[in-house]
Amino acid sequence: MTDRPPLPPFTRESAAQKVQAAEDAWNSRDPQRVALAYSEDSVWRNRGTFVTGRAGIVEFLTAKWAREREYALRKDLWAHDGNRIAVRFQYECRDTEGRWWRSYGNELWEFDEHGLMARREASINDIQIEEKERRIHGPRPEAERGLSFPLE
């Protein structure tokens, strides 16, 4: 098995690196790339959907990004302890009917000894926004890395 650094136990710095790497991967909108950060038997709860394993993750994300167009995400480290990280996030996307949405959420992550995410639990709330209200336009610029994203 190949390690995926940084490895637990996490420091504030290494947890922040894990969060930024996840944000970068999700902003690629490449389900195969994203799935590589998860263990083969990873378990997810995403809202009311339960997913198990990398193949399930790829299937879930492929469907998600078919519905959620122009998806752009920001993640912020909330807390860390040992092999666990808590994250708050926001993303914006356009649905298939052209409406814009902002989604706010919290994630709980648990990693195995190889630095792969073995468990992900996400609670997410959505609000419809006007296009002029958008604040997230693509991946995070280099100058904004490490900065907390404002709540509203």
Disulfide bonds with the S-S distance in Angstrom:
none
